[in-house]
Amino acid sequence: MSRTVYGTRFFIEHYYSKDERTLQRTKEEMRGREKYVSAIVIREVYHLTFAREGRESAVLRTALLEKDFKIVKVDAEIAKGSAGFRHKYKLSMAGSMIAATGSHLKAT
């Protein structure tokens, strides 16, 4: 089973795409994988859902993520790796944290 770290953009497509094929592809992508998300993704999904749908939806959605995915906390190693990714690839802070999480776990 392959390890996969999912980023915020994946969940934006999964939750908000109006295209049925996109929804089907995101569901298929998650099958048969060891699924991880950075704690940063929990924050971003909560924030986005709260803004679009309200607090109750944000609480429910992130509770499901916490149930279905392994949550990776940001530690010193990930934080330092994030700084390297941010510098080298000019990523956002959240994007660089997610990339560092994947690198730390040797995951896609």
Rosetta blueprint (number, residue, H / E / L):
1 M L
2 S E
3 R E
4 T E
5 V E
6 Y E
7 G L
8 T H
9 R H
10 F H
11 F H
12 I H
13 E H
14 H H
15 Y H
16 Y H
17 S L
18 K L
19 D L
20 E H
21 R H
22 T H
23 L H
24 Q H
25 R H
26 T H
27 K H
28 E H
29 E H
30 M H
31 R L
32 G L
33 R E
34 E E
35 K E
36 Y E
37 V E
38 S E
39 A H
40 I H
41 V H
42 I H
43 R H
44 E H
45 V H
46 Y H
47 H H
48 L H
49 T H
50 F H
51 A H
52 R H
53 E H
54 G L
55 R H
56 E H
57 S H
58 A H
59 V H
60 L H
61 R H
62 T H
63 A H
64 L H
65 L H
66 E H
67 K H
68 D H
69 F L
70 K E
71 I E
72 V E
73 K L
74 V L
75 D L
76 A H
77 E H
78 I H
79 A H
80 K H
81 G H
82 S H
83 A H
84 G H
85 F H
86 R H
87 H H
88 K H
89 Y H
90 K L
91 L L
92 S L
93 M H
94 A H
95 G H
96 S H
97 M H
98 I H
99 A H
100 A H
101 T H
102 G H
103 S H
104 H H
105 L H
106 K L
107 A L
108 T L
